[in-house]
């Protein structure tokens, strides 16, 4: 079975960026997550990270998101965590570190570019 993860980046409103994560995130694709994170953070724009389509986060990916949520809290917001994201955050003991936002689709999001990352063979 081939497992795919997708990282999509769009413009959000007049000045912001929306990052949508889909699929499984673990040590095999952590570098993809970091590359997109670094690119988006370098823009120094308000950034919303949508986690509604994440189906799995391992400990390393959960820790990565937690650290970034603290370091860039002034312009990085996480929204719509999937049940799997909430379970991973809780299992790692990071509940109090996250301030998740839940809201509907924002019509001001326009596609800027899409990065589709490769997957890995599932064991």
Phi, psi and omega in degrees: 000136181259124183257126183250143169236148182230137173237117182243134181241132180226161170288148181229109182066209182281326189231353189260178180229137174248126176248122179251126179253135179225140175097208184257136178235123181210191184299338181288334181234017180300326179297321176300315179299317180294320180297315179294316179303313180298319180296316182289317180298324180297337179289337181055045179240155175304134184229130176250128178251114181270123184248015187291336183254012178282126182259346179196137171229125175275181183300316182295317179293321178297316178297318179302312179296322180296312180299314181294325180296330179277316182294324185243030184302333182290340177217015180236121182235138177255134181230157173048057179294136176290164176303327180292322177294312179301319179296318180294316180298316179295315181299328180274353179078025184257014184310314185284349182274341183255141171240086182285142175252141176239121178207166181282173180305133180270115182291350180277000180281125177239140181295124176258307174198161181235132172247114176257115183269147178292168180252205179213166176281126179282144179267000000 
